[in-house]
Amino acid sequence: MNEEPRYEVVVVGAGPAGAEAAYHLARRGRTVLLLERARLPRDKPCGGGLTPKAYRAVELPEPLVRARVRATYLQFEGRGRFSVLGDDASIWMVCRRELDQFLAERAAVAGAELRDGSAVHGLEWDGGGLRLRTTHGTVRAEYVVAADGAESLVARLAGLRPGREAPAMVALEVEGPGESALGQVALLDYGVSGGYAWVFPKGELFNVGLTSYDSRLARQLRPRLTRFTQAAGVRFHGQPRAVGHRIPTWGPWAPLERDRVLLAGDAAGLADPFFGEGIAYALLSGRLAARAIDAYLAEQAAPGAYASLLRLALGRPRQTLGQLARVVYRFPRLSLAALRLLPPTRAVALRIVTGSRLDEALWELRG
């Protein structure tokens, strides 16, 4: 009988959160298995816009950045359009298929064992450790990082899933080659109840979508997306498939770790409550999970250190973004008028996008 492979850490999910955790753990000399249920590279529904707090955390190869967008139009139901400019607030556009492949391979080069096409089917606690049943057999771990997305199976098996009332946005998006009347300028339209619509240019590719907290819009997203795409002047070559998904925004105040299982990225509901941006927070949670687990294994920190670190990093920024979401989504027309007419208001918005008030040491941001 073959002995079950043992690792100090098994990371489930090779998106930004999981790959980042695996990378930093491997660099610390830990034995790490990075599992991904799909074969890489694989597509992932995501707008693919990286704010400065995301791209300052990871050195990306030049070909990975499809476009650097320094101008964004804001409008309400197609009217009152104005632009927000700023080199310091530029958005870097990537394709998640390419980004996730790069991050997973980066973790493997650092020393993590990468196993794609391998799904987790079960999780058991055994003798102070964990046993995971996967597509390719059973493995053992001292700690598990659940980075398997908004509908995380591992979080559910660990008893860490919040109730259905936990806040989340519904989204529908489409991405493919095409043309846009906007050129390489991004567009955000706040005429969607409880959310917004967007156009993200990526060179010859365009990503168009809608997102909202208003669950009543779920059945209306597809026709709304078609109308918005036409009104925004985007014409796709062919008919790329529209993909729907949830954006979890319940944040770090729900349970984040239990019995040697830590949640990261969308599994922890970390997408911000205003934009629904998830990549920056996924990367951060992966880094902090790695830091905490390394300390746990060295018996230099007590359980709960990860949750404390994450809440310290995200508490104030999420409070600001939550307040902004409540105001803008309730009074979108008035809020856009304030942004257009009051430079101090616009400056505050740019600081929120860039993350310029973040603790750079805690977030491990580059200059």
N, C-alpha and C positions, 0 to 999 in steps of 0.2 A: 504494500500500500504506500503510495507516494505521500510524503510529508507535505502539508499545506504550506505554501510560500508565506513568509512572514516579512512584514515591513513595519517600520516605525510609524509611518503615516500612509494611509490610502486616501487619495483625493478623488472624489467622484464628480466628473464634469470637467471638460477641458476648454471651457470658455475663459474669459479674462480672469475671473476670480480663481478658478481652479488651477489654471496654468500658472498664474502669478504665485499662488501658494506653493505649488510644486517646485517652481523655479527657486524661490527663496529658501525653502527647506533643503533642497538639494545642494544649494550653495553653502548651507550651514553643515553639510556633511551627513544629513539624515537620509535614511533609506526610504524612498518614496515611490509609490505606484500611482500613476495618473491614469484613471479610467475614463473613457469616453464611449458612450453607447453607440454613436454613429461612426461611420468611417470618415476619416479626415482626408481632404478638406470637406466640410459640409456647410450648407447654407444655414443661416440663422436670421429670423426676423429681427431687424434692428435698423434704425435710421442711419447708424454708422457715423454720427457726428461726434468728434472728439473735442471737448473743451480743453483749455489750457491745463486744468488740473488733471486731465487724463494724459495728454501727450507730454507733459513735463515729468511724468512718472516713469515713462518707458521710452528708451531710445529706439525709434522706429526706422527701419530701412526706407530710404527715399522712395522706391517704387511702390511701397505700401500706401503712401498718402496720395489718394486720387486727385485731391484738390485742397488748396488752402483758401478758405472763403473768409475774406475780411469785411465783407459787406452783407448785411441781412436786411431785407425789407420786412417791416411790420405793418399789418393792416387789420381791418375789421370788416368781414363779409365783402372783401374785395375793394373796400373804399378806404380813403384816408391814408394811403400808403406813404410811408417815409422810411428812410434808411438809417441804420445804426452802423457806424464805422469804427474800426479800431484794430490796429495790428496786434495789440496786446490781448484782444478778445477774439481773434480769428478762430474759426472752427476748421479743424482738419477732417476731411472726409475720407473714410475708409470703407472697404467691404468686409463684413464680418467673416465671410468665408476665408479671406486672406489674412485678416488680423488674427483670428483664432488659430489658424495653421502656424503662423509665425510664433505666437506665444507658446503653443504646445511644443513646437520643435526647440524653442529656446530653453524650455524646461528640460527637455530630453538631453540637450547638449550639456546642461548644467549637471546632469547625473540622474535625473528622475527616469524611471522606467515608464514609457508611454505605451498604453495598450488601448487602441481604438477598436470599435466594433465589439465592445464588451460592456454589456449592461449589468447593473446590479439588480438582483431579484429578491435578496433577503439580507437582513442584518440581525446579528445575535450578539449578546454579551456573554463572554465566556472567560472565567478566571482572571478578571481584571482587564481583559482585552476585548477585541471585537472580531467577529467572523463575518465576512461578506460573501454571500453566494452570488456568483457572477456567471455570465454566459460561458466563460472558460474555466469554471471551477471555483473552489472556495479559497479565499485568501484571509490571512490574519493581519491585524493592525493594532498598534497601541492607541492610535488616534485616527479619526476619520474627519475629513473636511467635506461637507456636503455643499457642492457647488453645481448642483444639477438642475438649476433653473427655478422659475416661478412655481412650477407644479412639483417641486422636489419630492421624489419618492423616499429618499434617505431621511429627509426632515420628517416625513410622515411616520416612517418606521421608528424614528427616535422620539416620537411624541412631541415634536417641535413645530408642527404646523399650526398657524393661527386659524381662527374660525373664518367662515366665509364672509363675515362682516368686515374683515380686515381690509383697509382701503387699497384699491388697485384701479388702474386705468385700463380700459379696453382700447385696443388699437387695431388698425387695419392699414397695411402698406403694400406698395408695389415698387419693384426696382427693376430697371432694365435700360438698355440703350435707347436713346431718344434725343429729342431737341427741346429746348425751352426758350420761350420769349424773354426770360429773365437772364439768359446766358449763365454765367457762373456765379450768380448771386442767389443766396438762400432766401426763402420766404416763409414767414410765420403768419398765419391768419387766425385771429382769436374770435372768429365768428362761430365757432363750434361750442355748443353748450357744455360748460364744465371742462373745456379742453382747447385744443387748437389743431390746425392743419398745417402741413409743412411741405416744402419742396427743398430737397438737398441735392445740389449738383455735385457730380463726381466725374468731371471730365466728360466722357461720352456717355456715362451712365447718370440716371436720375432716380432718386428715391422720393416717392410722394406718399403721404399718409395722413391719417387723422387719429387723434386719441382723445379720450374723454373719461371723466369720472361718472358721467351720467349713463348708467346701465341701460336706460330706456333707448339709447341711441344704437345699441348693439345691432339691431336688425336693420338699421338705416345706414350703417357705415358704408356698405358697398355702393349704393346709388349716390350717396354724398361724396364718396371718393371719386367716382366717375365725374360728377359735376365739378368738383373742385379742380381736378386735373385739367379739364377742358378750360375752366375759367382762368386758371393760372398760366395757361399758354404752354403746357407741356404736352408733347406728342411723342408717344412711345413707338419704336419700330417693332412691330409685331404686337403680341398680347401677353406681356409678362403676367405671371400669376399673382393675385392678391393674397396676402397671408395675414391672418388674424392672430392675435395673441394678447395676453394680459401683461401689464407692467405693474409689478408689485411695489407699493410705496408705503407699506405699513411701518417700515423703519426699524431702527435698532432697539426699540423699547420692548418689543416682544422677546421671548426667550431666544438666545443666540447659541447656547451650548448646554449640553447635558450628557453626562455619562460618557465623556471622551468623544462626543460628536460636536463639531463646530459648524455653524452655518455661515456661508459667504455668498456675496453677490445677490442675485435675484432670489435664491433660496432663503436669504435673510430679509427679503423685501426692501432692499436698500436703494432702489431707484428714487431719485429725488421727487418730492411731492409737487413740484411745479412743472418742470420740463419733462419729467419722466426719464431723465438721463440716468443711465445705469453703469456705463463702462468705468467712469472714474471711481465710482464707489465700489464696484466689483474689484478693481485693481487694489484699492486701498484695503478692502476686507481680506483679500488674499495675502497681502503683505503682513497685515496685523495678525492674521491667523497663523502664519508661519512663525512670526516672532513669538507669539504666545505658546505655540506647541513646542518650539525649541526650548523655551524656558520651562514648560511643564516637564519635558523629558529630562531636563537637567536638574529638576527639582528646585528651580529658582523662582517659581511663581505658583500661586495657588489657583485652583479652578475658579473661573470667573474673570481672570485677568484679560482675556480676549474681549469679553463683553464690555468691560470697563474701558479698555483702550478705544474700542470702536465708538462707544457712546461719547467719550471725551472728544474724539475727532469730529463726530457728526452732529453733536447736540446743537451747537449754535448755528452752523450753516443750515441745518434742516429746519430749525425754528424760523429762520429768516425766510427760507424758501416756502415754508408752509404758510406764513403770513402773507407772502406775496401771492401765492396761489389763491388764497381765500379772497383777496381783494380783486385781483385781475379777473378771475373766473366769475366773480359776482358782478363786477362793473368793468367789463372789457373795453367798452368804447371810451369811458372816462379815463381808464388807466392808460390806454394808448395815447390819449390826448395829453396826459401829464408827461409821458415819456417824450412826446414830440415837442412840447412847448417849454418844458422845464429841464434845462441842462443838468442841475444837481440830481434830479430823479433818474436821468439817463446814466449818469456816472455811477449811481448806486447799482443800477441794473447790470452795468458792465462789470463792476466788482464782483457781483454774484456769479456771473457767467465765468469769469476768469478764476475765481477762487483766490483772489489776491489777498484776502484777509485770513487765509488758512495758516495753520501751524505747519510750516514747511518741513520742519524736522520730523514731526509726527507723521505727516503724509509722505515723507521721503521724496519731495519734489526736487527736480534739478533746477538750477538757475536759468 
